[in-house]
Each structure stands twice: as C-alpha cells, then as structure tokens.
Amino acid sequence: MVYVKLEGDWTDGDGVTHSAGDSVDVDAATLAVLQAEGIVSEGSGGGKDGTDWAGPTGTDWAGPTGTTP
C-alpha cells in the first residue's frame, strides 16, 4: 500500500468519495490508475511539490527516542 495525497476528487471501488487534498492508502495498481487519470502526480506519490510525500511533517515525534529510560 502507498499513502498518497489526491490532487483531484476520486471515488474508490467501495463508492467512497475522497476530495482533492485528502490522503488515502492505495495499492500499486490503483496508484497507476490515479496517476494515469491525473488524480495524483506522476511519480510523486501524490506530493504537492513533486517530491515523494510520506505524510504530515512537523517536529513533534511521539515515537521511540532511542534512549533507554
């Protein structure tokens, strides 16, 4: 599965409508269709700036710190 940000509205195979700007998980075949239809950027994983988009960014990190308490 690949997490992409939509650049256009899209209705998935279950009939759920997703709006431009939404982020969704899709399989590789669906990603290819979305790219062909221009709903996500070609080769960008849906990133607005033409780079791979791996999800929200920021400095808050709730995961492991790499240190042992």
Buried (B, 14 or more C-beta within 10 A) or exposed (E): EBEBBBBEEBEEEEEEEBEEEEEBEBEEEBBEEBBEEEBBBEEBBBBEEEEEBEEEEEEEEEEEEEEEE
